[in-house]
Amino acid sequence: MSALITPIHSPILNACGQEITDTDRHVKVKEAATIVSVSARTIENMVAAGQFPPKHNTSPGRVAFWLSELNEWQKLGCNGWYQRYGQQHLQALNSQKRTA
């Protein structure tokens, strides 16, 4: 009798390092703007500056944010987000660009 081996999958983490759960969901940019009360253009600028959660590709040509990341951003604000997560995220992106 052979033992069944179950593959171990790494959990999916959001930008805050929290595991994505069944209660989390993707939020489109327009809805994110409504949730955090800023314009979509302001969100785009803050993402580029590391002051807002990064966008995730949900399918070809579609991007969204994790609701859990938006909730964390609301607690911290743009400067708090940058200090806690943004600097690290921008450094990782710059490293990827240099190696590509």
N, C-alpha and C positions, 0 to 999 in steps of 0.2 A: 504494500500500500504506500503510495507516495503522498507526501505532505504537500498541501497547497501553499504556495508562497504568494502572499499578498504584497504587491508593490507598495513601497512607502513613497508617498508624495509629499513634497514640501508644501506647507501651507502657503497660500497666497497672502502677501502682506501689503498693506497700504503704505503710503509715504511716511506714516508715523511709526511704522514697524508693528502695527497691530494686525492680527489675523483677520482676514475678510470672513465674515460670517453670513449665514443665510438671511439675516435681517438687513444686511448692507445692500446697497443697490447703486447702479450707475445713474448719474445725473447729467443731463445735457447742459451745455454752456448756458443756454437761455434760462433754463430752470435754476441753475446755480446762481446766475445773476439775480434772480428773484429771491432766492433763499438768503443770500448774503447782502442784498440791497445795494449792489453796485452794478454798473453797466457791463455788458459783455466785453466791450473794448477795454475797460479798466481791468477786468479779469485777465485779458490777454497780456496787458502790460505788466501786471503783477506776476503772472506766471513766468514771463521772460526775465523778470528781476529776481525770481526766487522767493517772492513774497506771497505766493498763493500755491496751493497744491498743484502738482503736475497733472497734465491731461493724460488720459490712457486711451489707447486705440481699442475701440470695442469691435470694430469691423472695418473693412477698407473704406476710407473716407469719413469715418465717424469717430469722434472723440467724446469723452465724458470724464467726469470726476467721480470718485467714490463719495457717497454721502457721509461716511465716517470722517473723511478728510475735511469736508466742508464744516462739519460740526466742530472739529478740532480747530480749524481756522477761525471760526466764530469765537471760540474761547480765547485764542491767542492774539488775534488781529494780525495785520500784515507784518508789522515789525517783529512781533513775537514768533510768528511762523518762520520768518527769515532766520532769526537767531537760532531757533530750535531745529528746523529741518531744511530751510532754503539754502543756506551756505553749503551744507553737505551735498544736497542734490545738484547744485550748480557745479561743484567741484567734480562730482562723478560724471556729469555731462561733458565737462571740459576734458577730463581724462579720456573719455570715449572718443571724443573728436580728435584728440592728439594721436591715439593709437589707430584710428581708421585711415 
